[in-house]
């Protein structure tokens, strides 16, 4: 898969503010993470009383998780019902603002096509089994 196929157009909205960006879609990420910069810009940061760390694939890499962010999401032009909750990292790389990890890849039923990632079904439907 080419690197450009691992990115997707996303629009995040909260409280009348919205941002459009390219998100990294990472099937190896066990969580979905947003940068603190972006959560602050949207005004959607919900701070944690006790921050914690997530290990990354980089040797010795750690993300400091300082909160959560609940936002409305449009993924590749398709509205995600109920939006999403992302972990907020204060030390996410400057060139990455949003990582869509395995939980959202699975629940939004994202497939990888030659044109890039997209939902398998439109509209997105959730199942409780």
N, C-alpha and C positions, 0 to 999 in steps of 0.2 A: 504494500500500500504506500502511495506517495504521501509525503508530509502534508500537502494541501488537502488530502482527503480526510485527515484527522482533525480538521477544523470545520466549524459550522457557524453560520450566521445566527445570532441570538439577539433578541431584544428583551431587556429586563426592565420592569416598571415597578415603582413603589411610590405611593403618596403624590401622584401627579408628576413625578420625575421619571424619565426613561433614558436608557442608554442602549445603543446598538453596537455590537462588537463581534469579533470572531472569537469563538470559544474553542479550546482544545477538548476534543472528545477522546477520552483515554479509557479503554476497556480494562486496563490494568490497575486503574485507580479504584480503591475500595470506598472512597468518599468523593463527593463533589465539593469543590472548594472555590470560593470567591476571594479576591484580594480585599484587604481592609480598605484600600484606597477607593475601590469601586463601591463597596458597601457604604462607606462614608458619603461618597458622591450622591448615592441614591437616598441617603438618610435612613437606611434600613438595618443598620447594625444593632443587634441585640447582644449586649456584652455578656460574657460568662463570668460568674463569680470566681470560678477557678479555671483559668486557661490550662490547656494541655498541649502535648506535642504529638504529631503524626510523623512516623518515619516515611521517608521517600525512597525511591529506587536508587538515588545517588548514594554512594557510600558515605555514611555519616550525615546524610541529609535529614533535616527535621523541619517541619512546619509548625509554627506556634499558632495554635487555634485560640482565638480570643473572643469568639462569639459566633452567632448564627445570623442568617439573613434570610428572611422569607419574602419572596418577590413573585410578581407575575412574570411568566416566561412565554415568549414566542420563539420556537425552535424551527429554523429553516422555513419561516412563514406560517408555521402551524402552532396555534395556541395550545399550551399545556394546561389542561383543566386543573384548577386549584393552585397553579404555580408550583414553586419548589422551595425547599429549604436547603441552603448551602452553608457549609462550615466556613467561617471567616478566618483567613490566615493573614497575620500582620507581616509575614516575611516571604510572601509568594514572589517568584521572580518578576522583575519589572516588565518583561515582555509577555507575561501571561496574566490575564485578569480573571479568567474563569476556566475551571477544569470541570467538565461534565464526566463523572465517573460511572462505574459499573451500576450502582443503584438506579440512576436515571436512565442509563443506556438500556437496562432491562425493563424498567417500568414504563418508559416511553416507547419501548419496542423499536429501538433505533437499529437500522441495518446500514451496512456500508456498501455503497454502490460506486461505480466508476466516477460518478459526479460528486461523490462525497456522502457523508452520513445523512440519513433522513428517517423520519418515522415510517414504519412498515404500513400503518393504517392511518388514514386521515378521515375524520378527526381521531385524535388519540383517545383510546378507551382503556380504562384500568379494569383489572379483574381482582376479585378477592376470592381466593380458593381455599 
